[in-house]
Amino acid sequence: MVDLDMINRTALIVNNMIYILFFTILSAQPTYEFEIIAIPEMDTPIRMNDDGSKIVGTNYSGQALLWTDSAGVQILGEGELWGISEDDRIFGEMLNANGYGEAALIENGEISFLGNVEGGNSCDAFYSSGLGISTDGSTGVGMGWISCGTEAFYWTDEDGIVGLGQYEGQSTKAQAVSGDGQLIGGWAQTSNRATCLWDRDGNITLLGSLQAGNDYGEVQAINNDGTQVVGYCAGNAGNNTEGFVWTEEGGMFGLGVPPNSAATNRSLAMDISENNVVIGQYLNETPVFYKACIYTEETGEFVNLRDYLLNLGMEEIQGWDLQRAFCISDDGNVFAGYGKDPANNWTGWRIRIIVGEAPGEMLLVPSEYATIQDAIDASENRDTILVAPGNYPENINFNGKNIVVGSYYLSFGVDYFIEQTVIDGNNSGSVVTFENGEDSSAVLIGFRITSSFANSPLKCIDSSPTLSHLSVRNNMFYSGSEAGIHLFNSNSKLDNLYIADNVKNSTGYGGAGIWVENSSISISNSLIVNNSTEHMGYPTGAGGIEVTNSHLFFDGNTMYNNYGGAILFKDGAIGTVINSIFWENDITLMEYGSMELSTLNVSFSDIQDGWDGEGNIDADPLFCLSDSTDFTLAENSPCVSTGENGADMGAFNIGCDAMLSTNNNVLPFHHNLYQNYPNPFNPFTTIGYDLPKNAFVNIIIYDMMGRQVATLISDQQSAGHKSVQWNATHHKGEPVSAGIYLYMIQVGDFRQVKK
C-alpha cells in the first residue's frame, strides 16, 4: 500500500531529469511502418524506378520480368532487364531472332534491338548487353562484344550506341550511369578488373581501390547528380573485397564487412539512394552464402539488413532470410533483393519502410507557459504540451491544431495524475473545445474535466480528436441540450474514460454522460457510472449515453447505476455493443426512432435482466467493490474470459480474489482480506473484507518496521461483505509519512496481511 504524496513530490523532480530527456530523444525519432512483399517469380530483382513502385529483373528460367505494385509480375520476353527510368523506359538484354542476347530498349511493351558497338560481333550466344539506364531515360549503358572481348558503350535516341573504347586493348564494361546520363561507371581490365568512370567523350578515370597495389573492383551504381559512386574493390586490411562510396572530393570510403563466419571477408555495394543509403550484400558463410546489408550515415558502416530492420521495429521480417540486396529507391525507403521466406522458399522480395513524421517540440505548463491555452497558442502541429499536476481554471480550444495535450500520465502511466491534473471551466462555457477540423492526431490525455453548468465540458464539433484517459465527472446541466462529452459530426476514438456523477436536469436533448450526434464513434475500456437525467417519460435523453443518427462501437466498457437509461439509440442510430457490462442501471438499452428505427447488435456482454444475442449473459459480474468505484472483477466473475475470443467483459480485468454475489442473501463461506483500492492512493484508500459469521474484528495499519500506525476497526461486526476506508493518518489524526504500509485483519484465529 503506497502513499502517492511521495510519488507526486518525486515526479516533479524526476520529470525534468528523465521525461525531458525522453522527449528530446523521441522528438528526433520518426515513426515507422513496414511492408515486405514476396516476388517468387522474380529470382533476381536487379533495378527499380525512382520511387520503388516498379522493379525489373530476371529469373532462373531466363525470362525478362517487370514487377509493379499495381499489376504484379509481367513477362516481357526472354532475357534480362537491367534498368528502368522514371518515364518507364526499360533497358536490358533480350534474345534476338538469332537467339543471341542483344541490348534492347522496351517502351510500352515494344522491344527495340539496339545493335552492337562498331566492329562488334557475337561471342557464343552474346552480341551486346544493355546494363543500365539513366533516371531521366536519356542514356542507356552496357557493353558490346568484339572477338569475345567487350567494349563499354552508352546509347541515346540521337546517336544510338557509342563505344567508349577498350582499355589498352583489354575489355571494358559500363553498368552504371548518373541520373542525367553524363557520368558512366563500370570496370576496365588492367592487371585486374578495375573500377572506373567515363564521361560522354570516352575519357576514363581509374578510381583505384582501398588496398595498395591491388586495383581490383567494379562500379555498380551512381547517384542522380553524379556526386557519389558505389561498388566494391580490394578492401582494407583483412577485407578481401569491400563495398565503397567514392566522391571526387573525398576519394574512396570503405563500408566494412559485417561479422561473419566465412573464410574471407567480402562485401559488395550494389546501389545508393539520394540520401546516402547504400544497399548490398556480404559473404556470411563459405563458399557462397550471402546476407543482405545496409549502410546509413547513422550506422557508419555496413550492417546486416535484417538486424537493422528488426532494430527499427519491423516484426514482419521475423522468419525471413535476406540473402542479397540489389537496388534501392531514391528516398532510401524501398529496396529489393532475394532470399528465403518464412516457409524456406526462395523468392525475390521488396521491402518498404513507411516513415511517419517525427514528433514536434515539447512545451511545459506551467514552467514555460502559465496556462494550457498559452501553450496551445504557441504550439504547432505534432507538438506535445505536458501539463504538471494542478488546478487550471481556464477554457481551452485546440484551434485546429493537431497536437498532444497531456498530464504527467504521459510520462508515468499512473492514473493518479488524471485526478490531480484538473481543467476547471469555472462554470463558463465548455471546458475543452475541438471545432476546427482537428483529426485523430489531436490528442487530449490524462485530465479531469469539470465544473461546467451551462455547456458540455468537452465538446467536439466537426472534428475527430483522440480522447484518452480522461475523468469527466460532477458536472450539472440545467438547460439546453448538453452532456459531459458532446460529439457532433465526429469520428473520434474514446478510450479509458471515467464518466461519473454527471446530472442533466433539463428537457433538452443529450445524455448526461455522452451525447453522440451525426457521428461514428468508438468507446472502449471506459467506466460510465452514476450519471442521471432527472426528467423521465419521453426519451429525449439518457443518463449514460445518447446516440442520435450515429454509429457507436462500444467495446469493453462498464455501465453501472445510470439513471434515465444506460444508452439511448434514436433516429436511425446503429449500435454495436460487445464485451461490456450493464448493471444496476434503471433501464439498460433503449431504442427510439422519431424518423427511422435504430439498429442495435449486442453480443458477448453481461446485461442485467438479459438481452438476446450471441454470448450474452445475465449474471452478477462480481465487482470487487462497486460501492467504492472498484469495478475490477473477482477472479470467479462470470465475466472473466467469457467475452469474444476469450476476452474479459467490462472495462477492467481481475482485481481481487474469488467472492460471492452481493445480489443475494448468501453469506461468505470464508474470511478474506482484499487488496486496497486505489493503490497507490492519495488521500483515501478502501479495504474490503469478508466475514462468514458475526465476529469481533480488528483491522490495524502497520509501518514497514512493524510499528502500529492506526486502528481502523476494533469492534463486533455482523457477517457479510464489508469495507473500511483509511485516510492516511495515524492514531493522533495527523498525516503519516510517505511510504509503504501494511494492513492486517484479525478475526479470532484468522489473520491476513497485505500491503
C-alpha positions in Angstrom: 0.0 0.0 0.0 1.8 3.2 -1.3 1.2 6.8 -0.3 1.2 8.8 -3.5 2.4 12.0 -1.8 5.8 10.6 -2.3 5.2 9.9 -6.0 3.8 13.4 -6.5 6.8 15.1 -5.0 9.3 12.8 -6.7 7.5 13.3 -10.1 8.2 17.0 -10.2 11.9 16.3 -9.9 12.2 13.1 -11.9 10.1 14.5 -14.7 12.6 17.2 -15.6 15.5 14.8 -15.4 14.1 11.8 -17.2 11.0 12.8 -19.2 12.5 15.8 -20.9 15.4 13.6 -21.9 12.9 11.0 -23.1 11.1 13.6 -25.2 14.3 15.1 -26.5 15.2 11.7 -27.9 11.7 11.0 -29.0 11.4 14.3 -30.9 14.2 13.2 -33.2 12.7 9.8 -34.0 10.2 9.3 -36.7 7.6 6.6 -36.6 7.8 3.6 -38.9 5.5 1.2 -40.6 6.8 -1.7 -42.7 5.8 -3.9 -45.6 7.5 -6.9 -47.2 6.2 -8.5 -50.4 7.4 -11.8 -51.8 8.0 -11.9 -55.6 8.6 -15.6 -56.1 8.5 -15.3 -59.9 11.5 -12.9 -59.9 14.5 -14.6 -58.5 16.8 -11.6 -59.2 15.2 -8.1 -58.8 18.0 -6.0 -60.4 16.9 -2.4 -60.5 13.9 -0.3 -59.5 12.5 3.1 -60.6 12.9 6.2 -58.5 10.1 5.5 -56.0 10.4 1.7 -55.9 6.9 1.1 -57.4 8.4 -0.8 -60.4 11.2 -3.3 -60.5 13.0 -5.1 -63.4 14.9 -8.3 -63.3 15.0 -11.9 -64.3 14.6 -15.4 -63.1 16.4 -18.7 -63.4 14.3 -19.6 -66.5 15.9 -16.6 -68.3 12.7 -14.5 -68.5 12.8 -10.7 -68.6 10.5 -9.6 -65.8 8.7 -6.3 -64.8 7.1 -6.1 -61.4 4.7 -3.2 -60.5 2.9 -2.7 -57.2 -0.4 -2.4 -59.1 -0.1 -5.4 -61.6 2.5 -7.7 -60.1 4.9 -9.6 -62.4 4.8 -9.3 -66.2 6.9 -11.4 -68.6 8.3 -9.2 -71.3 10.2 -11.9 -73.2 13.4 -13.9 -72.9 16.3 -12.1 -71.4 17.4 -9.9 -68.5 16.2 -6.4 -67.6 18.8 -4.1 -66.0 17.3 -0.7 -65.7 14.0 1.3 -65.7 13.8 5.1 -65.9 11.2 7.5 -64.3 9.4 7.6 -67.7 9.2 3.7 -67.8 11.9 3.1 -70.4 13.4 -0.3 -69.8 16.9 -1.2 -70.7 18.2 -4.8 -70.9 19.5 -7.7 -72.8 16.9 -9.7 -74.8 17.2 -12.7 -77.1 17.1 -11.6 -80.8 15.8 -13.5 -83.8 19.2 -15.4 -84.0 18.9 -16.5 -80.4 21.7 -14.1 -79.3 21.5 -11.7 -76.3 21.3 -8.2 -77.6 21.0 -4.8 -76.0 17.4 -3.7 -76.2 15.0 -0.8 -75.2 11.5 -1.7 -74.2 8.8 1.0 -74.3 5.1 0.4 -74.0 5.7 -3.3 -74.3 7.6 -2.9 -77.6 11.1 -4.2 -77.9 13.7 -2.3 -80.0 17.0 -4.1 -80.5 19.9 -1.7 -80.5 22.8 -3.5 -82.2 26.4 -3.5 -81.1 29.5 -1.3 -80.9 31.3 -0.5 -84.1 33.2 -3.6 -85.3 31.4 -5.8 -82.8 30.4 -9.4 -83.4 28.9 -12.2 -81.4 30.7 -14.4 -78.9 28.9 -17.7 -78.2 25.3 -16.6 -77.6 26.2 -12.9 -76.8 26.1 -9.9 -79.1 25.6 -6.9 -76.8 24.1 -6.2 -73.4 22.1 -3.3 -72.1 23.1 -2.9 -68.4 21.5 0.3 -67.1 19.6 3.4 -68.0 19.7 7.0 -66.5 16.8 8.1 -64.3 15.7 10.6 -67.0 15.6 7.9 -69.6 18.0 9.7 -72.0 21.0 7.4 -71.7 21.5 3.6 -71.6 24.8 1.9 -70.9 26.2 -1.5 -71.5 28.8 -3.5 -73.4 29.3 -4.9 -76.8 31.2 -8.0 -77.8 34.3 -7.9 -80.1 36.1 -11.1 -80.7 35.0 -12.4 -77.3 36.2 -9.3 -75.6 34.0 -6.5 -74.5 33.7 -2.7 -75.0 31.7 -0.4 -72.8 29.2 1.9 -74.5 26.4 4.4 -74.0 23.3 4.8 -76.0 21.0 7.7 -76.8 18.0 8.2 -79.1 20.0 10.6 -81.3 23.3 8.7 -81.5 22.5 5.1 -81.0 25.3 3.0 -79.5 28.5 5.0 -78.9 31.6 2.9 -77.9 33.7 4.1 -75.0 36.7 2.1 -76.1 38.6 -0.7 -74.6 41.4 -0.1 -72.1 44.8 -0.7 -73.7 43.3 -3.4 -75.8 41.5 -5.1 -72.9 37.8 -5.4 -72.1 35.7 -2.7 -70.5 32.1 -2.8 -69.2 29.6 0.0 -68.5 26.9 -0.9 -65.9 26.2 2.3 -64.0 25.0 5.8 -65.1 24.1 9.1 -63.4 20.6 10.3 -63.4 21.2 12.7 -66.3 23.4 10.3 -68.3 26.6 12.4 -68.1 28.7 10.1 -65.9 29.1 6.4 -66.7 30.7 3.7 -64.4 31.9 0.1 -64.6 35.2 -1.6 -64.9 38.2 -1.8 -67.2 40.6 -4.7 -67.4 44.0 -3.8 -66.2 46.1 -6.3 -64.3 42.8 -6.8 -62.6 39.2 -5.8 -63.3 39.5 -2.2 -62.1 36.9 0.4 -61.0 36.5 3.3 -63.5 34.4 6.2 -64.7 33.8 7.6 -68.2 32.5 10.9 -69.4 30.5 11.1 -72.6 33.7 11.8 -74.6 35.1 8.5 -73.6 37.7 9.9 -71.1 38.3 7.3 -68.5 39.2 7.7 -64.8 40.5 4.8 -62.8 39.4 5.0 -59.2 41.8 2.6 -57.6 40.8 0.6 -54.5 41.1 0.5 -50.7 44.2 -1.7 -50.9 47.6 -0.5 -52.1 48.9 -2.4 -55.1 45.6 -4.1 -55.9 43.2 -2.1 -58.1 40.5 -4.8 -58.3 36.9 -3.6 -58.3 33.7 -2.6 -60.1 31.4 0.4 -60.1 27.9 -0.7 -59.5 25.8 2.5 -59.2 26.0 6.3 -59.4 23.5 8.7 -57.8 21.4 11.1 -59.8 23.8 14.1 -59.8 26.9 12.0 -60.3 28.5 13.1 -57.0 28.5 9.6 -55.3 29.6 6.3 -56.8 29.3 2.9 -55.2 30.7 -0.5 -55.9 33.2 -2.9 -54.5 37.0 -3.2 -54.6 40.0 -4.8 -52.9 39.4 -4.0 -49.3 41.1 -2.5 -46.3 43.4 -4.7 -44.2 41.6 -8.0 -43.5 38.9 -7.5 -46.1 39.3 -9.4 -49.4 36.6 -7.3 -51.1 34.8 -4.3 -49.6 31.9 -2.1 -50.6 32.8 1.5 -51.1 31.4 5.0 -51.7 33.6 7.3 -53.9 33.3 11.1 -54.2 35.6 13.4 -56.2 36.4 15.4 -53.1 36.9 12.6 -50.6 38.0 9.7 -52.7 37.1 6.2 -51.7 35.5 5.4 -48.4 35.2 1.7 -47.3 31.9 0.4 -45.9 33.4 -2.5 -44.0 32.2 -6.1 -43.7 29.7 -7.2 -41.1 30.7 -10.0 -38.7 30.6 -13.4 -40.4 31.9 -17.0 -40.4 33.2 -17.1 -44.0 36.8 -17.9 -44.8 37.3 -14.4 -46.4 35.7 -11.0 -45.6 33.8 -9.8 -48.6 31.1 -7.1 -49.1 29.6 -5.6 -52.2 27.8 -2.2 -52.5 25.1 -2.6 -55.2 23.1 0.7 -55.2 22.8 4.1 -53.4 19.8 6.3 -52.7 19.7 10.1 -53.0 20.0 10.4 -49.2 23.2 8.3 -49.0 21.7 4.9 -48.0 23.7 2.1 -49.6 22.3 -1.4 -50.1 24.4 -4.5 -50.7 25.5 -7.9 -49.6 28.3 -9.7 -47.8 29.7 -13.2 -47.6 28.4 -14.8 -44.5 29.4 -18.4 -44.9 31.8 -20.2 -47.2 31.6 -20.9 -50.0 28.8 -18.6 -51.4 26.2 -17.9 -48.7 25.5 -14.2 -48.6 23.4 -11.9 -46.4 22.0 -8.5 -47.4 23.5 -5.5 -45.7 22.8 -1.7 -45.5 24.8 1.4 -44.8 23.4 4.7 -43.5 25.0 7.8 -42.1 23.8 6.6 -38.7 25.3 3.1 -38.9 28.6 4.4 -40.3 29.4 1.0 -41.9 27.6 -2.0 -43.4 25.4 -3.8 -41.0 23.2 -6.8 -41.5 19.9 -5.6 -43.2 17.6 -7.9 -41.3 19.1 -6.9 -37.9 18.8 -3.3 -38.9 15.1 -3.7 -39.7 14.4 -5.6 -36.5 16.0 -2.8 -34.6 13.7 -0.3 -36.3 10.7 -2.4 -35.2 9.9 -4.4 -38.3 8.4 -7.6 -36.8 7.2 -8.6 -40.2 10.8 -9.6 -41.1 10.9 -12.4 -38.5 11.5 -15.7 -40.2 12.9 -14.2 -43.4 16.4 -14.8 -44.7 17.5 -11.8 -46.7 20.5 -13.1 -48.7 21.2 -10.4 -51.3 20.0 -6.9 -51.8 20.4 -5.2 -55.3 18.5 -2.0 -55.6 17.1 1.0 -53.6 14.7 3.8 -54.2 15.7 7.5 -54.3 14.4 8.2 -50.8 16.1 5.1 -49.3 12.9 3.6 -48.0 12.3 0.8 -50.6 14.8 -1.9 -51.5 14.7 -5.3 -53.2 16.7 -8.5 -53.4 16.2 -12.2 -52.9 16.4 -14.8 -50.2 14.1 -17.2 -48.4 10.6 -16.5 -47.0 9.5 -17.9 -43.6 8.4 -21.2 -45.3 12.0 -21.5 -46.6 11.0 -20.9 -50.2 13.4 -19.0 -52.5 11.9 -15.7 -53.6 12.6 -12.2 -54.7 11.4 -9.6 -52.1 10.6 -5.9 -51.9 10.7 -4.1 -48.5 9.1 -0.7 -48.0 9.6 1.4 -44.9 6.9 4.0 -44.4 8.4 6.8 -42.4 5.9 8.9 -40.4 6.5 12.4 -39.2 8.7 12.8 -36.1 7.1 14.3 -33.0 7.4 18.0 -32.7 8.6 20.2 -29.8 7.5 19.7 -26.1 6.0 22.7 -24.3 5.8 22.6 -20.5 3.0 24.0 -18.4 3.3 25.9 -16.1 7.1 26.1 -16.1 7.3 27.5 -19.6 3.8 28.7 -20.2 1.5 29.9 -17.5 -1.7 28.4 -18.9 -2.6 25.5 -21.2 -4.1 27.8 -23.7 -0.9 29.9 -23.8 1.0 26.7 -24.7 -1.6 25.7 -27.4 -1.4 29.2 -28.9 2.4 28.8 -29.2 2.3 25.3 -30.5 2.5 23.8 -34.0 1.2 20.6 -35.4 2.8 17.5 -33.9 3.9 19.3 -30.7 3.3 17.9 -27.3 2.1 20.0 -24.3 3.0 18.4 -21.0 1.0 19.8 -18.0 2.1 19.4 -14.4 -0.4 18.4 -11.7 -2.5 21.2 -10.5 -5.8 23.0 -11.0 -6.1 25.1 -14.2 -9.1 27.4 -14.2 -9.5 28.0 -17.9 -11.4 27.1 -21.0 -9.2 25.7 -23.8 -9.6 25.4 -27.5 -7.3 23.4 -29.8 -7.9 25.9 -32.6 -7.5 23.3 -35.3 -4.0 22.2 -34.2 -3.2 18.5 -34.3 -1.2 18.4 -31.1 -1.0 16.3 -27.9 -2.0 17.9 -24.7 -1.4 15.6 -21.7 -0.8 15.4 -18.0 2.1 13.5 -16.3 0.1 10.4 -17.2 2.0 10.6 -20.5 5.3 10.2 -18.5 4.4 7.8 -15.7 1.4 6.0 -16.9 -0.1 6.3 -13.4 -3.9 7.0 -13.2 -3.3 9.2 -10.1 -2.2 12.1 -12.3 -5.5 12.1 -14.1 -7.4 13.2 -11.0 -4.6 15.5 -9.9 -4.5 17.5 -13.1 -7.8 19.4 -13.4 -9.0 21.7 -16.1 -11.8 23.6 -14.4 -14.0 25.7 -16.7 -15.2 27.7 -13.7 -18.9 27.4 -14.9 -18.3 29.4 -18.1 -18.8 27.6 -21.4 -17.2 24.4 -22.5 -14.0 23.5 -20.7 -12.3 21.9 -23.8 -13.4 22.6 -27.3 -12.5 21.0 -30.7 -14.3 22.7 -33.5 -11.8 23.4 -36.3 -11.3 20.1 -38.1 -8.8 18.5 -35.7 -8.1 14.9 -36.6 -7.0 11.8 -34.6 -3.5 13.2 -34.1 -5.1 15.8 -31.9 -5.0 14.1 -28.5 -6.2 15.0 -25.1 -5.0 12.6 -22.4 -4.7 12.3 -18.7 -7.0 15.1 -17.2 -10.0 15.6 -15.1 -12.5 17.9 -16.8 -15.0 19.5 -14.5 -17.1 22.5 -13.5 -19.5 23.3 -16.3 -23.1 24.2 -15.6 -24.2 25.7 -18.9 -22.3 23.8 -21.6 -20.9 20.4 -22.3 -17.5 20.3 -20.5 -15.9 18.6 -23.6 -17.2 19.5 -27.0 -16.1 18.1 -30.4 -17.8 19.7 -33.3 -16.8 18.9 -36.9 -13.6 17.4 -35.6 -12.3 13.9 -34.7 -9.7 14.1 -31.9 -8.5 11.2 -29.8 -9.8 11.3 -26.2 -8.0 9.1 -23.8 -7.7 8.5 -20.0 -10.0 11.3 -19.0 -12.2 11.8 -16.0 -15.4 13.8 -16.7 -17.4 14.0 -13.5 -19.5 16.1 -11.1 -21.0 18.3 -13.8 -24.6 19.6 -13.8 -26.6 20.9 -16.8 -29.7 22.9 -16.1 -30.7 24.0 -19.6 -30.3 23.2 -23.2 -29.0 20.1 -24.9 -25.7 19.2 -23.3 -23.7 16.3 -22.0 -20.4 15.5 -20.3 -18.9 14.9 -23.7 -20.8 16.1 -26.8 -19.7 14.9 -30.2 -21.2 16.2 -33.4 -20.1 15.3 -36.9 -17.1 13.4 -35.5 -15.2 10.2 -36.0 -13.4 10.3 -32.6 -12.0 7.3 -30.7 -12.6 7.4 -26.9 -10.8 5.1 -24.5 -10.2 4.6 -20.8 -12.7 7.3 -19.8 -14.3 7.7 -16.3 -17.7 9.4 -16.8 -19.3 9.7 -13.5 -21.8 11.7 -11.4 -23.0 14.0 -14.2 -26.5 15.3 -13.8 -28.7 16.7 -16.6 -31.7 18.5 -15.2 -33.4 19.7 -18.3 -35.7 18.5 -21.1 -33.2 19.2 -23.8 -31.6 16.5 -25.9 -28.4 14.7 -25.0 -27.3 12.2 -22.4 -25.8 13.3 -19.1 -22.6 11.3 -19.7 -22.0 11.4 -23.5 -24.1 12.6 -26.5 -23.1 11.3 -29.9 -24.8 13.1 -32.8 -24.4 12.6 -36.6 -21.1 10.8 -35.9 -19.3 7.5 -36.0 -17.6 6.9 -32.6 -15.8 4.1 -30.8 -15.7 3.9 -27.0 -13.5 1.3 -25.3 -12.3 0.3 -21.8 -14.4 3.0 -20.1 -16.3 3.3 -16.9 -19.6 5.1 -17.1 -21.3 5.3 -13.7 -23.9 7.2 -11.6 -25.0 9.6 -14.3 -28.6 10.7 -14.4 -31.3 12.6 -16.3 -33.9 14.0 -13.9 -36.8 14.0 -16.4 -38.5 10.7 -17.3 -41.0 9.6 -19.8 -40.4 11.0 -23.3 -37.0 9.6 -24.2 -35.1 12.8 -25.2 -32.0 11.9 -23.3 -30.3 9.2 -21.3 -28.4 9.1 -18.1 -25.3 7.4 -19.7 -25.1 7.9 -23.4 -27.5 9.2 -26.1 -26.7 8.2 -29.7 -28.6 10.2 -32.3 -28.3 9.3 -36.1 -24.9 7.9 -35.4 -22.9 4.7 -35.3 -21.5 3.7 -31.9 -19.0 0.9 -31.5 -19.0 0.1 -27.8 -16.3 -2.5 -26.7 -15.1 -3.5 -23.3 -17.0 -0.9 -21.1 -18.8 -1.0 -17.8 -22.0 0.9 -17.3 -23.3 1.0 -13.7 -26.1 2.8 -11.9 -27.0 5.2 -14.6 -30.5 6.8 -14.1 -32.7 7.6 -17.1 -31.2 4.7 -19.1 -27.7 3.4 -19.8 -27.7 4.1 -23.6 -30.5 5.5 -25.8 -30.3 4.9 -29.6 -32.5 7.1 -31.7 -33.3 8.4 -35.1 -31.7 5.6 -37.1 -28.7 5.2 -34.9 -26.6 2.0 -35.2 -25.1 0.4 -32.1 -22.6 -2.4 -31.8 -22.1 -3.5 -28.2 -19.6 -6.2 -27.3 -17.6 -7.4 -24.3 -19.4 -4.9 -22.0 -21.2 -5.0 -18.6 -24.6 -3.2 -17.9 -25.5 -3.5 -14.2 -27.8 -1.6 -11.8 -29.0 0.8 -14.4 -32.7 1.7 -14.2 -33.1 1.0 -17.9 -30.4 -0.8 -19.8 -30.6 -0.1 -23.6 -33.4 1.9 -25.3 -34.2 2.2 -29.0 -36.3 5.1 -30.1 -36.9 6.4 -33.6 -38.6 9.7 -34.4 -37.5 9.3 -38.1 -36.4 5.8 -38.6 -35.7 2.8 -36.5 -32.4 2.3 -34.8 -30.4 -0.9 -35.1 -28.8 -2.5 -32.1 -26.5 -5.5 -32.1 -25.3 -6.8 -28.7 -23.1 -9.8 -28.1 -20.7 -11.3 -25.5 -22.0 -8.9 -22.8 -23.4 -9.1 -19.3 -26.8 -7.5 -19.4 -28.9 -7.3 -16.2 -32.3 -8.8 -16.9 -30.9 -10.3 -20.2 -30.6 -9.4 -23.9 -30.8 -11.6 -26.9 -27.5 -12.0 -28.7 -24.6 -14.4 -29.1 -22.6 -14.9 -25.9 -24.7 -12.6 -23.8 -25.2 -13.5 -20.1 -27.3 -12.2 -17.2 -25.2 -12.8 -14.0 -23.9 -10.7 -11.1 -20.5 -9.5 -12.5 -18.9 -9.7 -9.1 -17.2 -6.3 -9.0 -14.6 -6.2 -6.3 -16.0 -3.1 -4.6 -18.6 -1.3 -6.8 -19.6 1.0 -3.9 -16.0 2.3 -3.8 -15.6 2.7 -7.6 -13.6 -0.5 -7.8 -15.1 -2.2 -10.8 -12.4 -4.7 -11.3 -13.6 -8.3 -11.4 -13.3 -11.0 -8.8 -11.4 -14.0 -10.1 -14.5 -16.1 -10.2 -16.6 -13.4 -12.0 -18.8 -14.8 -14.8 -17.4 -12.0 -17.0 -13.8 -13.3 -16.9 -12.7 -14.9 -20.2 -16.3 -15.1 -21.5 -16.1 -12.2 -23.9 -15.4 -12.6 -27.6 -12.4 -14.8 -28.3 -11.9 -15.3 -24.5 -11.7 -11.6 -23.6 -13.0 -10.3 -20.3 -16.2 -8.4 -20.3 -16.2 -4.9 -18.9 -13.7 -2.1 -18.6 -11.4 -3.9 -16.1 -9.7 -7.3 -15.5 -9.4 -9.4 -12.4 -8.7 -7.2 -9.3 -9.5 -9.4 -6.3 -9.8 -13.0 -5.1 -12.9 -15.1 -5.6 -16.1 -13.8 -4.0 -19.8 -14.5 -3.8 -22.5 -12.5 -5.3 -23.6 -9.4 -3.3 -27.0 -9.6 -5.0 -28.2 -12.5 -2.9 -28.5 -13.3 0.7 -25.8 -15.9 0.8 -23.0 -15.0 3.3 -19.3 -15.5 2.5 -18.0 -19.0 3.3 -14.6 -17.9 4.3 -12.7 -14.9 5.8 -11.0 -12.9 3.2 -9.0 -9.6 3.0 -9.0 -7.8 -0.4 -6.3 -5.6 -1.9 -6.9 -2.0 -1.1 -8.2 0.3 -3.8 -6.9 2.6 -5.1 -3.3 1.5 -4.6 -1.2 3.7 -4.8 -3.6 6.2 -3.1 -4.0 9.8 -2.0 -5.6 10.7 0.2 -8.0 7.8 0.8 -8.0 4.0 0.2 -10.7 1.4 0.7 -10.1 -2.0 2.2 -12.6 -4.8 1.7 -13.0 -8.0 3.7 -15.5 -10.9 4.2 -16.9 -12.2 7.4 -18.7 -15.6 7.2 -20.3 -15.1 10.6 -20.7 -12.5 13.3 -17.3 -11.8 15.0 -15.0 -9.3 16.7 -12.9 -7.7 14.1 -9.5 -5.9 14.3 -8.1 -4.1 11.2 -4.8 -2.4 12.0 -2.2 -0.4 9.9 1.5 -1.0 10.5 4.6 0.6 9.0 7.4 -1.4 7.5 9.2 -1.5 10.9 6.2 -3.3 12.4 5.1 -0.4 14.4 1.3 0.1 14.8 0.2 3.3 13.0 -3.6 3.2 13.2 -6.5 1.0 14.2 -9.3 1.2 11.7 -11.7 -1.3 13.3 -11.8 -2.9 16.7 -15.4 -3.9 17.2 -18.1 -6.6 17.0 -19.5 -6.9 13.4 -22.2 -8.9 11.7 -21.5 -11.3 8.9 -21.2 -10.1 5.3 -19.1 -8.3 2.7 -17.5 -5.3 4.4 -15.2 -2.4 3.7 -13.5 0.4 5.6 -11.5 3.5 4.5 -8.2 4.8 5.7 -7.3 8.5 5.2 -3.5 8.1 5.6 -3.5 9.5 9.2 -2.0 7.9 12.3 -3.8 7.3 15.6 -3.4 11.0 16.6 -5.1 12.1 13.4 -2.1 13.6 11.7 -0.9 12.6 8.2 1.6 9.8 8.0 4.9 10.0 6.2 5.1 8.9 2.6 6.0 5.2 2.3 4.7 1.7 2.2 2.3 0.4 4.9 0.8 -3.0 5.8 -2.7 -3.7 6.9 -3.8 -6.7 8.9 -7.2 -8.2 9.7 -7.6 -10.4 12.8 -10.9 -12.3 13.4 -10.4 -14.9 16.1 -7.7 -17.2 14.9 -7.8 -15.9 11.3 -5.1 -13.4 10.3 -4.2 -12.0 6.9 -1.8 -9.2 5.9 -1.5 -7.2 2.7 0.5 -4.1 1.8 
